[in-house]
Each structure stands twice: as C-alpha cells, then as structure tokens.
Amino acid sequence: MREKNKKVGYSCYEKKMRGFEKPKEKYKRWRRNIKFAYQRIRYGYCDSDIWSIDYWFLNVMPGMLQQLKETTHSYPCFQGSISHAVYGTAVSEDADDAGMKQWDEILSEMIFLLKESNEDTCTRENKYQKEYDKAQEEFDDKYGMFGEKLRTEAEKAEEKKKGTHRIYMLGDVPCQTANYGRRFQRIVFGDFSSCTAQSVQKHHIPAGVAAHFRRLVSVSQS
C-alpha cells in the first residue's frame, strides 16, 4: 500500500488574537473565515492570502514541490528529448535515469531555497534578531500592542465606521520623538546600506534587490 504524503499547508483561517474577544468580534471573525474558505475552494486563493502573498507562497510551495518530487514519474522535456518514463521506448533507460536524477536535484534545490527564504524555516541566524526583539518589546511596553496608544481619535472613529484597524509598527515612530525608527532602519536595512558591487557579488544579492534596499535606506535617512 502506497504511503500517503503528509501535507503541510497554510491555513486561511484567521485565529483569535490574544486577550478577551467580544462575541461580536468573534462572530465577525468566523464570518470572514467562512468567506476565506469559500474563496479558496472556488478561486484557489482568498483575501487572507492577498494580505501576505510572500508568506503564503513560502509556506505552500515547498510542500507542493516536495510532493511533486516524491510522486513524479517524468521530468520536463526540451526539444529532441522525451521522457522514457512517459513513452517507454523513446530514449534509453540510462539517459532517462540521468534526466530524472537532474530533475530531482533541481526540485531539491528549489525546496531548499524557498525554505531558506522563509524566516520561520531559514537555517541562518539573523544577527539582528535579538536587538529587534528587544526594540519590539520596548515598543509594545510604551505604545501597546501594534501601537494601540498611538491611534488618534480620528483613526478610532474611522475604524468604527469602516471596520478596519490601524496598526503601528517600529518603523512608524518618527525618529525625532523616539529612537525606534533609527533602530528599525539599522536592524532591517543595515546589511544593505553598504551594498557595494563587491558585497553584492559576495553575498549573491540580486542587483535589483540591492538597488531597491539602497533607495529605502536613503529615504529613511532623509
């Protein structure tokens, strides 16, 4: 009996936030979850996925590729090459085995790189993580979770009207009134502020990505 592939996916359900949840808010959350589930079934994605496409992609694709790797019986063809696994006698079995081996290696590399791109599964240690966590803790103590104390009366009125919620992060605090902005800039963009041609080549940073982060740093410093 063939072993069933264990799927590790990405749920579209919105979980309860910590703390007390009013019955009205719980009802709204479950309504959203029902809508998200329906959208996933009908369209293949939902509004919840759109909020963080990168996180959805990095949590879903490695599992899909892993299952493809474990269950595939063929590999992508190019002109003049047809998979023996599909057609049986098109090419020698040795040639086909080499193609399958190469495809397996490509899939393995794709899975590895996607996992390394995900902060939750990356094997490299972020040298700024402890400093970021400390800054975030100080931010929460001073301004509340998601900067609750920074919300203006106008924003609160708008939230009640539209059912939205303004969220403040470390980078939203002006550098003139607090040090969090500067720290956030250094923690997040520090490695990219000196992206010379040599460092870009050394760390395999795509030129477009490096240029983009340079622009972000220059804007944040202005």
N, C-alpha and C positions, 0 to 999 in steps of 0.2 A: 504494500500500500504506500502510495506516494506521500511523503511528508508535506504537510500544509505549511505554506510560507507564513511566517509571523510578520504581520504588517504593523509598522509603526508610523502612524499618521499625524495629522494636525487637526485637532478638533475645532469646529467653528463655533462651539458653544461659549457664550460669554459667562465667565464664572463670577460668583458672588465676591464683591470686594470685602476686605476685612472690616470688621465692625458690624454694627447693627444695620440691617436692611429693612426699610419700611415695606409693609405689604404692597403698597402702590408701586414702589420701585422694583420689587420682586416680580410683580405681575408684568411690568414693562419689559424687564429683562427676559422673562420667559417668552413673551410675545416676539421679541427680537430673535431669540434662539429658534423659535418655530419658523420664522421668516428665513433665517440663515440656512436652516436645514432644507427648506423647500428650494431655495435658490441653488444650493449645492447640487441637489438632485436634478433640477431642471437645466441649469446653466453650466454646472461644473465648478462654479466659484460663487462666492457670496459677498455681500457688503463687508463682512468681517475680514475676509481675505484682502480686500482692497485697502483696508486701513494699514496693512503692513505686508505688502506683496513680497518683499525680500524675505521676511521671516517665514511666511507661508511657503515660499519656493524652497528655501534652505531646509525646511523641516519635512517637506513632502518628496522632493526629487531624489534624495539619497536612497530612500526606501523603495521607490519605484525602480530606480536603476539597479538596486541590489536584487530585486525580484526578477528583473529582466536578465541579469547576469546568471542567476541560478536556474532559470527556466528556458532561456533562449536555445534554439536549435539551429540558428543560422547567424550570419553576420552581414553587415552592409556590403553590397557589391559595387564594383565600378565597371566601366566598360571593358568587356573582354574577360570578366571574372564572374562566375556564377557559383553559388554555394552548393557544394556536394550534398550537404545535409538536406537541402530542399529538393534538388533534382536527381540526386542519386548517382548519376554517371557522368555529370558534366565535366568534372575535373578529378584528378587523382585524390585519393583519400589523404595522402600526405600533405598535399597542397591545401586541402580544405582544413586539416587539423592546424596547420600553421596560421590560416586565416582566423580560425576560431580562437586560437591562443592569443593572437594580436588583439582581437576584439574584446576578449576577456580582460586583457591588460588595460585597454582603453577605458572600459567601464569601471575597472577598479580605480584608475587614476581620477576619473570624473567623480566617483563617490568620495574619494579621499579629499579632493579639492573642495567639494561642496561642504563636507563636514568641517574642514578647516576654516571655511568662510563663515561658519556659524559660531557665534560667541559661546553658545551653550555646549558645543562639541569640539571646539578648537583645542588642540593639544599644546599649543604655545601659550605661555603665561604672559598676560598683559602686565607690563611693569608699572603701569599707572593705575591698576585696578584698586589697590589699597587706598591710594590717595583719592581716587574718585569716590570710593565707598565712604571715606571719612567726610569728604565735602558734601556728599549727598545726605549723610546723617546730620551734619550741621545745618544744612538747608532745611531738612524736614523739621528739626527741632525749632528753628527760628520762624519758618513760614508755614509749617504744617505740611501734610501730605499733598503732593502736587501743587504746592504753593497756595494752599487754601486761603491763607491770610492776605495774600496779595491781590485777590479778586476785588474789583471795585463794585460799588453799588450798581453802577450801570451794567456791568457784566452779570451780576447776580439777577438783575431784572430781565436781561436778555436770555439768560439760561432758563428762567421760569417760562418765558414766552415761547422759546423755540425747543426746549427740552435738551439743550446742549450743556456742556460743562467745560469751562475754561481751565486748562491745565498749564501750570507753570513749571519749567524745568530750570536746572542750574544756569544754563546759558541765557535765560530770560532776565536775570537780575542785572541791572546796569552796573558797570564796573565803577561808576562814580560813587555809588551808595554802598557797594559791598565788594568783596574780593572774589566772590564766587565766579563771576564772569571770566576773569583772568585765569583762574584756576581751571575752569572748564575748558577754556581755549587751549591752555598748555597740556592738559590731560588728554584731550581728544585730538588736537591738531599738532601736538608737539613734534612728532616724528616727521610731519610733512612740511613744517615751516622752513626747513632747510633742505628741500628736495633738489639737490644738485643733480646734474646729469650722471655723476658717478654713483650717488646713493640710489638713484632710480634704477640704474643697471644692477647694482649690487643686491638690492632687495627685490628685484623683479617687479617693480611698481610700474604699471602701465603709464605711459607719458600723459595720456588724457586725464587719468585719475590724479596724478601728481599735480598737474596744472590746475585742476579743479580745487584741490585742497589748498594750493597756494593762494588762489583767489579768495577762498573762505577765510584764510588766516589774515590776508591783507584787509579784508572788510572788517573782521572782528577787531583788528588793531587800530582801525581808523576812528 
